[in-house]
Amino acid sequence: MLILGSGSFTHNLRAAFGLMRGGGAAETELPATAPFLAWIEEKVAAGDVSALLAYREGAPHMRENHPTDEHFLPFFVALGAGTPGQAGERWHHSTDYGLAMDAYAFA
């Protein structure tokens, strides 16, 4: 069985549109994005679901990366479909005008 969650892994459209209007490079990573992505990757690799579920309190720069929750919540559908207690793995990382396009796999 394959369950696929799709979308930008970060979702600060105001910053993305600012980069587009300002002539920024498509590969630009926003300063708040790298620490957030590193935190997610670390917690996924450790299978630390409790920390991930407390993302609003624990993830660095959460509000800058996800001003509202609805674009981050699909991540938990994929996470929940995996085997409980088993670590996930980041399969892909890229950016598109400051929006991270990370992809994770959960067995």
Secondary structure, DSSP 4 states (H G I P E B T S, - for coil): ------S-SS--HHHHHHHHHTT--TT---TTHHHHHHHHHHHHHHT-HHHHHTHHHHSTTHHHH-SSGGGTTHHHHHHHHSPTT--EEEEE--EETTEE--EEEE-
